[in-house]
Amino acid sequence: MLILLGLAFLLSLSSPGDAVTSLIVPPIRPSGEEAAVIFIPGANIKGEAYLKTAAAIQNASPLRLWVALTGNYSLETPNPVELPKAVENAIKQLSEAGMKGDNYTGIAHSLGGVFLSTYAKKSQLKAVILLGSYLSRETSFKDYPLPVLTLSGELDGQARITRIAVEYKKLEDLIKSPDAVFRYPVINIPKINHAQFASGVMPPAVTKYDLTPEVTEDVAHVLIGKQVSNFLTVTFDGPSAMDLLEAKGAIVDSFVDSGKRFEPLLFVKSMDEVPIIRSSPWSILCQEVMAGELAPKIKVDNLVAPTETVFVVSFPSIAKNSTDLVVKTKSFIQYDSNPLDISTTPESPREVDVKCKSYEAIQSALKVSANLTAANTTCRDLNELALNIAYLNSRSEAQQRYKSKGRPLSFQDDVTYTAGFEWAEKPLKLVEDDSGLHVQSVALRVPLHSPVFPGDFYCKVISPYRAMEWINVDSLRTHKP
């Protein structure tokens, strides 16, 4: 808030955008269909930091491509107040430098993309390219008025791959539309990080969260240049039929390749909760594990409570219908607060609270003999299962990174209570330090002979998706941010 107030004060002293400058880079091709990309930098990154990225795009593009690098924003941060004038001035300078036509595309990195995507909807721009950035969560592609390329890095520790997976899912939902993949491509480049969309020394906010890339900066720029070139070629329909055909083929190939990294994440994410019916597959699996060898003899239902208040007064139950013994479980899924959709915040739940019935309660209802091994299942066992699910569903490259340089995810024995109010007020313990992430569950076991809630077994556990996000992103930092 202080930064915003300071920015507002500085801008009140002059006309917004007057101080912003543009470095114009002329085309490298002597002739051909013209277009221009106007760069909006990330926070605390100078416009000149994108010179090498721009050169890679020009080298890859069959278009006669102009470039404008905007910079010198107040507090070295692009902002909604100065952005309109910055783009208008860039267009004016491009025209004065000799550009003909009006095929302008805004290309923005990180925080710059947040502001550009909003501004661009009512501007002279004809397309948007987001580098390590994304549209707001509530914005659907079909409602966005311009073509937009969402370009991400596999090892981007700031605009994490799990956040971009949300955008990929949006596109998948539109894929029946024949032009969706060309108008709104969501592409993930393997082995590059957030900083490699630019060059030079990055600000502390980037270096604190970013992951270590596995390709050089030069290689990263070449890969970025090809993806941007393909999008521009398709968006501006040319310059030749062959160029267009090749660009469309390359976008489809990149979309399919990106899916190899996004789909495992989305699959495990789907275990958290099924929308509309508000059921948690992970919670159902937790109950089945608690039931041990009796799991095939029961049917498990689950309902995710919409609020914590509703969850507190919801309880598991066992009932018989005409064919099955039905165990009805209750869940509440808690996420880290993230009203501003900040990409460094994990996408996965902070904890999953599950109210189940114990093995003893199910064994008693079925009237079968007890298995003492199954009766000793703990919440820690469920956490270890979550990690196993996450690891096995991660790609082999991610598994290798986690084993070789990732900080491990480890578990402690449960803290067990006998009173529901004690269990309710204690959160799942997640402690991150330089050695890894340490998890300790909160459990509640009610004896079968108890007069109140007999045979209830409650756990606060980690989500498989939180474990997977740790394996694929957060564990790969050397230090806790």
LOTI-987845 format. One record per residue (C-alpha): residue number from 1; residue in three letters; chain; x, y, z negated. Coordinates in steps of 0.05 Angstrom, whole numbers, plus 5000, padded with zeros to 4 digits. Layout:
BEGIN
  pos  code  unit     X     Y     Z
  NUM   ALA     A     X     Y     Z
...
END
This chain:
BEGIN
  pos  code  unit     X     Y     Z
    1   MET     A  5000  5000  5000
    2   LEU     A  5057  5049  4984
    3   ILE     A  5087  5034  5052
    4   LEU     A  5021  5049  5087
    5   LEU     A  5013  5114  5048
    6   GLY     A  5084  5134  5065
    7   LEU     A  5072  5119  5138
    8   ALA     A  5007  5159  5138
    9   PHE     A  5044  5219  5108
   10   LEU     A  5100  5215  5159
   11   LEU     A  5051  5211  5216
   12   SER     A  5012  5271  5189
   13   LEU     A  5074  5314  5201
   14   SER     A  5074  5301  5276
   15   SER     A  5031  5275  5333
   16   PRO     A  5026  5199  5327
   17   GLY     A  5072  5163  5375
   18   ASP     A  5113  5224  5396
   19   ALA     A  5176  5197  5364
   20   VAL     A  5169  5128  5396
   21   THR     A  5216  5117  5454
   22   SER     A  5218  5069  5513
   23   LEU     A  5279  5040  5546
   24   ILE     A  5261  5025  5619
   25   VAL     A  5296  4966  5652
   26   PRO     A  5287  4966  5728
   27   PRO     A  5271  4903  5768
   28   ILE     A  5327  4857  5791
   29   ARG     A  5290  4839  5855
   30   PRO     A  5294  4890  5912
   31   SER     A  5223  4877  5937
   32   GLY     A  5159  4838  5923
   33   GLU     A  5096  4843  5882
   34   GLU     A  5107  4888  5822
   35   ALA     A  5088  4879  5749
   36   ALA     A  5114  4904  5682
   37   VAL     A  5120  4878  5612
   38   ILE     A  5119  4928  5554
   39   PHE     A  5154  4901  5492
   40   ILE     A  5128  4916  5421
   41   PRO     A  5181  4895  5370
   42   GLY     A  5172  4859  5304
   43   ALA     A  5176  4896  5238
   44   ASN     A  5245  4927  5226
   45   ILE     A  5271  4902  5293
   46   LYS     A  5295  4952  5344
   47   GLY     A  5268  4952  5415
   48   GLU     A  5338  4940  5443
   49   ALA     A  5339  4873  5407
   50   TYR     A  5295  4846  5464
   51   LEU     A  5342  4865  5521
   52   LYS     A  5367  4793  5530
   53   THR     A  5297  4765  5525
   54   ALA     A  5273  4813  5577
   55   ALA     A  5332  4795  5623
   56   ALA     A  5314  4721  5617
   57   ILE     A  5242  4736  5637
   58   GLN     A  5265  4777  5697
   59   ASN     A  5313  4722  5719
   60   ALA     A  5258  4670  5715
   61   SER     A  5202  4711  5747
   62   PRO     A  5189  4712  5822
   63   LEU     A  5155  4779  5811
   64   ARG     A  5190  4846  5819
   65   LEU     A  5186  4856  5744
   66   TRP     A  5196  4921  5707
   67   VAL     A  5209  4923  5631
   68   ALA     A  5196  4976  5579
   69   LEU     A  5225  4965  5509
   70   THR     A  5188  5009  5459
   71   GLY     A  5222  5028  5394
   72   ASN     A  5236  5082  5342
   73   TYR     A  5169  5072  5306
   74   SER     A  5161  5104  5238
   75   LEU     A  5194  5062  5185
   76   GLU     A  5219  5019  5243
   77   THR     A  5153  4983  5244
   78   PRO     A  5101  4982  5300
   79   ASN     A  5034  5005  5274
   80   PRO     A  4962  5017  5298
   81   VAL     A  4970  5093  5294
   82   GLU     A  5031  5099  5340
   83   LEU     A  5019  5040  5385
   84   PRO     A  4969  5072  5434
   85   LYS     A  5015  5131  5449
   86   ALA     A  5075  5085  5453
   87   VAL     A  5043  5042  5508
   88   GLU     A  5015  5103  5545
   89   ASN     A  5084  5135  5545
   90   ALA     A  5116  5070  5569
   91   ILE     A  5067  5066  5627
   92   LYS     A  5081  5139  5644
   93   GLN     A  5157  5127  5644
   94   LEU     A  5150  5064  5686
   95   SER     A  5111  5103  5738
   96   GLU     A  5161  5159  5737
   97   ALA     A  5217  5108  5746
   98   GLY     A  5185  5083  5810
   99   MET     A  5137  5027  5791
  100   LYS     A  5077  5020  5837
  101   GLY     A  5013  4987  5816
  102   ASP     A  4982  4974  5748
  103   ASN     A  4998  4903  5729
  104   TYR     A  5018  4918  5658
  105   THR     A  5026  4864  5604
  106   GLY     A  5039  4877  5531
  107   ILE     A  5089  4829  5499
  108   ALA     A  5097  4832  5424
  109   HIS     A  5137  4796  5371
  110   SER     A  5115  4778  5301
  111   LEU     A  5078  4835  5266
  112   GLY     A  5078  4874  5332
  113   GLY     A  5033  4820  5360
  114   VAL     A  4982  4830  5305
  115   PHE     A  4973  4903  5324
  116   LEU     A  4980  4893  5399
  117   SER     A  4925  4840  5404
  118   THR     A  4875  4888  5373
  119   TYR     A  4896  4950  5412
  120   ALA     A  4902  4915  5479
  121   LYS     A  4827  4899  5483
  122   LYS     A  4812  4971  5503
  123   SER     A  4875  4993  5539
  124   GLN     A  4907  4995  5607
  125   LEU     A  4940  4928  5594
  126   LYS     A  4917  4869  5635
  127   ALA     A  4946  4813  5593
  128   VAL     A  4978  4799  5526
  129   ILE     A  5038  4755  5506
  130   LEU     A  5048  4739  5433
  131   LEU     A  5117  4715  5411
  132   GLY     A  5117  4682  5343
  133   SER     A  5049  4715  5332
  134   TYR     A  4975  4698  5343
  135   LEU     A  4905  4725  5348
  136   SER     A  4866  4734  5284
  137   ARG     A  4836  4670  5257
  138   GLU     A  4765  4691  5270
  139   THR     A  4778  4711  5343
  140   SER     A  4759  4658  5393
  141   PHE     A  4795  4656  5459
  142   LYS     A  4730  4657  5499
  143   ASP     A  4711  4723  5466
  144   TYR     A  4779  4756  5478
  145   PRO     A  4775  4800  5540
  146   LEU     A  4846  4791  5566
  147   PRO     A  4890  4732  5585
  148   VAL     A  4935  4716  5526
  149   LEU     A  4996  4672  5520
  150   THR     A  5011  4648  5449
  151   LEU     A  5084  4626  5450
  152   SER     A  5114  4595  5388
  153   GLY     A  5177  4560  5365
  154   GLU     A  5179  4491  5333
  155   LEU     A  5226  4516  5279
  156   ASP     A  5194  4584  5268
  157   GLY     A  5194  4591  5193
  158   GLN     A  5153  4656  5194
  159   ALA     A  5097  4642  5244
  160   ARG     A  5098  4569  5223
  161   ILE     A  5079  4514  5271
  162   THR     A  5020  4495  5227
  163   ARG     A  4990  4564  5237
  164   ILE     A  4999  4561  5312
  165   ALA     A  4967  4492  5311
  166   VAL     A  4902  4528  5292
  167   GLU     A  4907  4567  5357
  168   TYR     A  4922  4503  5396
  169   LYS     A  4858  4472  5367
  170   LYS     A  4819  4533  5390
  171   LEU     A  4845  4521  5461
  172   GLU     A  4831  4447  5457
  173   ASP     A  4758  4464  5442
  174   LEU     A  4755  4504  5507
  175   ILE     A  4794  4455  5550
  176   LYS     A  4732  4433  5589
  177   SER     A  4734  4502  5621
  178   PRO     A  4781  4491  5681
  179   ASP     A  4818  4557  5674
  180   ALA     A  4824  4559  5598
  181   VAL     A  4894  4529  5595
  182   PHE     A  4919  4582  5645
  183   ARG     A  4882  4641  5615
  184   TYR     A  4897  4625  5542
  185   PRO     A  4958  4579  5540
  186   VAL     A  4984  4560  5471
  187   ILE     A  5054  4534  5480
  188   ASN     A  5106  4510  5430
  189   ILE     A  5180  4510  5449
  190   PRO     A  5220  4455  5415
  191   LYS     A  5280  4471  5371
  192   ILE     A  5276  4548  5371
  193   ASN     A  5260  4593  5313
  194   HIS     A  5228  4661  5300
  195   ALA     A  5291  4703  5307
  196   GLN     A  5308  4675  5376
  197   PHE     A  5251  4714  5409
  198   ALA     A  5298  4773  5399
  199   SER     A  5374  4780  5389
  200   GLY     A  5422  4806  5338
  201   VAL     A  5418  4813  5263
  202   MET     A  5347  4801  5237
  203   PRO     A  5315  4838  5178
  204   PRO     A  5314  4803  5110
  205   ALA     A  5240  4787  5116
  206   VAL     A  5256  4743  5176
  207   THR     A  5320  4710  5150
  208   LYS     A  5287  4694  5084
  209   TYR     A  5234  4649  5116
  210   ASP     A  5263  4628  5183
  211   LEU     A  5289  4558  5197
  212   THR     A  5354  4538  5229
  213   PRO     A  5347  4531  5305
  214   GLU     A  5375  4472  5343
  215   VAL     A  5391  4508  5408
  216   THR     A  5433  4570  5421
  217   GLU     A  5404  4639  5430
  218   ASP     A  5420  4637  5504
  219   VAL     A  5385  4571  5514
  220   ALA     A  5325  4596  5474
  221   HIS     A  5319  4658  5518
  222   VAL     A  5320  4616  5581
  223   LEU     A  5264  4573  5554
  224   ILE     A  5224  4634  5533
  225   GLY     A  5236  4667  5600
  226   LYS     A  5208  4608  5638
  227   GLN     A  5144  4605  5597
  228   VAL     A  5131  4680  5603
  229   SER     A  5146  4678  5677
  230   ASN     A  5096  4621  5689
  231   PHE     A  5041  4659  5651
  232   LEU     A  5054  4724  5690
  233   THR     A  5055  4687  5756
  234   VAL     A  4987  4655  5742
  235   THR     A  4957  4718  5712
  236   PHE     A  4976  4761  5772
  237   ASP     A  4963  4707  5823
  238   GLY     A  5028  4703  5859
  239   PRO     A  5071  4726  5891
  240   SER     A  5062  4665  5935
  241   ALA     A  5016  4604  5936
  242   MET     A  5076  4559  5922
  243   ASP     A  5098  4602  5863
  244   LEU     A  5027  4599  5835
  245   LEU     A  5021  4524  5843
  246   GLU     A  5089  4511  5809
  247   ALA     A  5071  4558  5752
  248   LYS     A  5005  4524  5739
  249   GLY     A  5038  4456  5739
  250   ALA     A  5091  4480  5690
  251   ILE     A  5038  4509  5643
  252   VAL     A  5000  4443  5643
  253   ASP     A  5064  4405  5629
  254   SER     A  5082  4452  5572
  255   PHE     A  5012  4447  5543
  256   VAL     A  5017  4371  5542
  257   ASP     A  5087  4373  5514
  258   SER     A  5065  4422  5459
  259   GLY     A  5010  4374  5440
  260   LYS     A  5063  4323  5421
  261   ARG     A  5081  4370  5364
  262   PHE     A  5013  4398  5348
  263   GLU     A  4969  4336  5350
  264   PRO     A  5002  4298  5292
  265   LEU     A  4993  4360  5249
  266   LEU     A  4920  4369  5269
  267   PHE     A  4906  4295  5256
  268   VAL     A  4931  4298  5184
  269   LYS     A  4898  4366  5174
  270   SER     A  4831  4333  5193
  271   MET     A  4838  4289  5131
  272   ASP     A  4827  4349  5086
  273   GLU     A  4755  4361  5104
  274   VAL     A  4705  4347  5159
  275   PRO     A  4667  4413  5173
  276   ILE     A  4591  4418  5171
  277   ILE     A  4582  4352  5134
  278   ARG     A  4632  4377  5081
  279   SER     A  4664  4310  5069
  280   SER     A  4738  4297  5053
  281   PRO     A  4768  4235  5086
  282   TRP     A  4828  4242  5039
  283   SER     A  4782  4241  4978
  284   ILE     A  4747  4179  5005
  285   LEU     A  4815  4145  5014
  286   CYS     A  4833  4164  4942
  287   GLN     A  4771  4128  4916
  288   GLU     A  4785  4067  4959
  289   VAL     A  4855  4063  4931
  290   MET     A  4827  4068  4861
  291   ALA     A  4780  4010  4878
  292   GLY     A  4839  3966  4896
  293   GLU     A  4818  3898  4926
  294   LEU     A  4745  3917  4913
  295   ALA     A  4746  3971  4966
  296   PRO     A  4717  3927  5021
  297   LYS     A  4657  3913  4976
  298   ILE     A  4636  3985  4967
  299   LYS     A  4616  4044  5010
  300   VAL     A  4646  4111  4991
  301   ASP     A  4610  4177  5002
  302   ASN     A  4642  4244  4989
  303   LEU     A  4616  4315  4983
  304   VAL     A  4662  4375  4981
  305   ALA     A  4634  4428  4934
  306   PRO     A  4629  4498  4965
  307   THR     A  4652  4532  4901
  308   GLU     A  4690  4514  4838
  309   THR     A  4628  4529  4797
  310   VAL     A  4587  4478  4835
  311   PHE     A  4645  4428  4830
  312   VAL     A  4649  4435  4754
  313   VAL     A  4577  4411  4746
  314   SER     A  4582  4356  4800
  315   PHE     A  4597  4285  4779
  316   PRO     A  4612  4219  4813
  317   SER     A  4562  4162  4811
  318   ILE     A  4551  4090  4830
  319   ALA     A  4485  4068  4861
  320   LYS     A  4459  4008  4899
  321   ASN     A  4421  4013  4964
  322   SER     A  4392  3955  5003
  323   THR     A  4459  3930  5028
  324   ASP     A  4516  3966  4993
  325   LEU     A  4544  3989  4927
  326   VAL     A  4553  4064  4941
  327   VAL     A  4605  4104  4903
  328   LYS     A  4590  4178  4909
  329   THR     A  4650  4222  4897
  330   LYS     A  4658  4297  4891
  331   SER     A  4715  4342  4913
  332   PHE     A  4738  4414  4912
  333   ILE     A  4793  4437  4959
  334   GLN     A  4835  4497  4938
  335   TYR     A  4877  4538  4986
  336   ASP     A  4929  4592  4972
  337   SER     A  4895  4660  4977
  338   ASN     A  4910  4690  5045
  339   PRO     A  4858  4743  5064
  340   LEU     A  4906  4777  5112
  341   ASP     A  4923  4713  5150
  342   ILE     A  4997  4720  5134
  343   SER     A  5036  4666  5171
  344   THR     A  5085  4650  5116
  345   THR     A  5028  4624  5072
  346   PRO     A  5017  4549  5079
  347   GLU     A  4958  4527  5120
  348   SER     A  4947  4465  5078
  349   PRO     A  4909  4461  5012
  350   ARG     A  4945  4478  4948
  351   GLU     A  4909  4421  4914
  352   VAL     A  4852  4373  4924
  353   ASP     A  4810  4359  4863
  354   VAL     A  4774  4292  4866
  355   LYS     A  4722  4263  4819
  356   CYS     A  4719  4187  4828
  357   LYS     A  4697  4126  4791
  358   SER     A  4749  4082  4759
  359   TYR     A  4767  4011  4780
  360   GLU     A  4734  3986  4716
  361   ALA     A  4669  4021  4732
  362   ILE     A  4666  3991  4802
  363   GLN     A  4687  3922  4776
  364   SER     A  4631  3925  4724
  365   ALA     A  4579  3947  4775
  366   LEU     A  4599  3890  4821
  367   LYS     A  4602  3841  4763
  368   VAL     A  4668  3811  4785
  369   SER     A  4732  3794  4746
  370   ALA     A  4782  3850  4733
  371   ASN     A  4850  3860  4766
  372   LEU     A  4895  3894  4716
  373   THR     A  4944  3917  4769
  374   ALA     A  4890  3954  4808
  375   ALA     A  4863  3982  4743
  376   ASN     A  4929  4018  4730
  377   THR     A  4926  4063  4792
  378   THR     A  4949  4134  4776
  379   CYS     A  4942  4202  4809
  380   ARG     A  5017  4199  4821
  381   ASP     A  5004  4137  4863
  382   LEU     A  4957  4179  4906
  383   ASN     A  5009  4234  4913
  384   GLU     A  5060  4183  4937
  385   LEU     A  5009  4157  4987
  386   ALA     A  4999  4228  5012
  387   LEU     A  5073  4235  5024
  388   ASN     A  5076  4168  5059
  389   ILE     A  5018  4187  5105
  390   ALA     A  5051  4254  5121
  391   TYR     A  5119  4223  5135
  392   LEU     A  5092  4167  5179
  393   ASN     A  5051  4215  5220
  394   SER     A  5108  4264  5230
  395   ARG     A  5147  4259  5294
  396   SER     A  5214  4222  5292
  397   GLU     A  5251  4289  5300
  398   ALA     A  5215  4318  5240
  399   GLN     A  5229  4255  5199
  400   GLN     A  5303  4259  5216
  401   ARG     A  5307  4333  5197
  402   TYR     A  5272  4319  5131
  403   LYS     A  5318  4261  5115
  404   SER     A  5382  4296  5136
  405   LYS     A  5372  4367  5110
  406   GLY     A  5303  4373  5080
  407   ARG     A  5293  4385  5006
  408   PRO     A  5254  4325  4981
  409   LEU     A  5183  4323  4955
  410   SER     A  5183  4289  4887
  411   PHE     A  5130  4268  4837
  412   GLN     A  5125  4266  4761
  413   ASP     A  5080  4223  4719
  414   ASP     A  5009  4249  4709
  415   VAL     A  4988  4295  4653
  416   THR     A  4926  4259  4628
  417   TYR     A  4868  4289  4590
  418   THR     A  4806  4259  4558
  419   ALA     A  4763  4322  4559
  420   GLY     A  4734  4350  4623
  421   PHE     A  4743  4423  4605
  422   GLU     A  4817  4412  4594
  423   TRP     A  4824  4377  4661
  424   ALA     A  4784  4432  4697
  425   GLU     A  4828  4489  4673
  426   LYS     A  4896  4457  4689
  427   PRO     A  4920  4464  4761
  428   LEU     A  4961  4414  4800
  429   LYS     A  5033  4432  4783
  430   LEU     A  5074  4452  4844
  431   VAL     A  5144  4476  4829
  432   GLU     A  5190  4495  4886
  433   ASP     A  5264  4507  4875
  434   ASP     A  5327  4499  4915
  435   SER     A  5326  4424  4902
  436   GLY     A  5257  4412  4931
  437   LEU     A  5183  4411  4913
  438   HIS     A  5163  4378  4848
  439   VAL     A  5090  4356  4839
  440   GLN     A  5054  4334  4777
  441   SER     A  4981  4314  4777
  442   VAL     A  4928  4327  4725
  443   ALA     A  4886  4266  4709
  444   LEU     A  4823  4251  4669
  445   ARG     A  4804  4180  4650
  446   VAL     A  4739  4166  4615
  447   PRO     A  4733  4097  4583
  448   LEU     A  4678  4052  4609
  449   HIS     A  4647  4048  4540
  450   SER     A  4643  4124  4532
  451   PRO     A  4573  4151  4520
  452   VAL     A  4588  4210  4566
  453   PHE     A  4610  4201  4639
  454   PRO     A  4632  4129  4629
  455   GLY     A  4683  4103  4679
  456   ASP     A  4698  4171  4711
  457   PHE     A  4769  4181  4738
  458   TYR     A  4789  4251  4761
  459   CYS     A  4852  4271  4796
  460   LYS     A  4883  4336  4821
  461   VAL     A  4928  4314  4877
  462   ILE     A  4968  4339  4935
  463   SER     A  4938  4338  5005
  464   PRO     A  4973  4295  5058
  465   TYR     A  4974  4359  5100
  466   ARG     A  5010  4398  5046
  467   ALA     A  5062  4342  5044
  468   MET     A  5066  4343  5121
  469   GLU     A  5074  4419  5121
  470   TRP     A  5130  4411  5070
  471   ILE     A  5165  4359  5113
  472   ASN     A  5158  4398  5178
  473   VAL     A  5169  4469  5153
  474   ASP     A  5184  4489  5081
  475   SER     A  5232  4434  5062
  476   LEU     A  5279  4455  5119
  477   ARG     A  5299  4520  5085
  478   THR     A  5363  4515  5044
  479   HIS     A  5334  4558  4989
  480   LYS     A  5266  4574  4961
  481   PRO     A  5243  4640  4993
END
